[in-house]
Amino acid sequence: MGDTPAGGAARRQFGIEGETFTVVLVGKDGGEKFRSAEPIRPRDLFDRIDAMPMRRREIRERDAG
């Protein structure tokens, strides 16, 4: 499977070797927040995102408005 230039850059940045499967959750700050070599259920991924401080603040602001 071919890699795009952006995909190749992301693989290098996060140290993902070759064609290995890896899930990397990247925060708005560009930092790695979660990594898994196994698939993750969408609900579990969304729960992780919703627990992040910036996302919690977004939810509070949306609900207050």
C-alpha positions as CSV (number, residue, x, y, z in Angstrom):
1,M,0.0,0.0,0.0
2,G,1.4,3.4,-1.0
3,D,1.9,6.2,1.4
4,T,1.0,9.9,0.8
5,P,3.6,12.5,1.5
6,A,1.6,13.7,4.6
7,G,1.1,10.1,5.7
8,G,4.8,9.4,5.4
9,A,5.6,12.5,7.4
10,A,3.1,11.5,10.2
11,R,4.5,8.0,10.3
12,R,8.0,9.5,10.8
13,Q,6.9,12.0,13.3
14,F,5.2,9.4,15.5
15,G,7.7,6.6,14.9
16,I,5.4,4.2,13.1
17,E,7.4,1.6,11.3
18,G,6.7,0.4,7.8
19,E,3.2,-0.9,7.2
20,T,2.3,-1.6,10.8
21,F,-1.2,-0.7,12.0
22,T,-1.2,2.1,14.6
23,V,-3.8,4.4,15.9
24,V,-2.5,7.7,17.2
25,L,-4.7,10.3,18.7
26,V,-3.1,13.7,18.3
27,G,-4.2,16.8,20.3
28,K,-4.7,20.3,19.0
29,D,-1.2,21.0,20.3
30,G,0.2,18.4,18.0
31,G,1.2,16.1,20.8
32,E,0.4,12.4,21.0
33,K,-2.4,11.8,23.4
34,F,-3.1,8.1,22.8
35,R,-1.5,5.2,20.9
36,S,-2.7,1.7,20.1
37,A,-1.4,-1.1,17.9
38,E,-4.9,-2.6,18.0
39,P,-8.1,-1.2,16.5
40,I,-10.2,0.8,18.9
41,R,-13.9,1.0,18.9
42,P,-15.2,4.4,17.7
43,R,-17.2,4.9,21.0
44,D,-14.0,4.4,23.0
45,L,-12.1,6.8,20.8
46,F,-14.8,9.5,21.1
47,D,-14.9,8.9,24.9
48,R,-11.1,9.6,25.0
49,I,-11.6,12.8,22.9
50,D,-14.5,14.0,25.1
51,A,-12.3,13.5,28.2
52,M,-9.6,15.8,26.9
53,P,-9.4,19.2,28.6
54,M,-9.9,21.4,25.5
55,R,-12.9,19.3,24.4
56,R,-14.4,19.5,27.9
57,R,-14.1,23.2,27.7
58,E,-15.7,23.3,24.3
59,I,-18.6,21.2,25.6
60,R,-19.1,23.5,28.6
61,E,-19.0,26.7,26.5
62,R,-21.5,25.2,24.0
63,D,-23.9,24.1,26.8
64,A,-23.6,27.5,28.5
65,G,-24.5,29.4,25.3
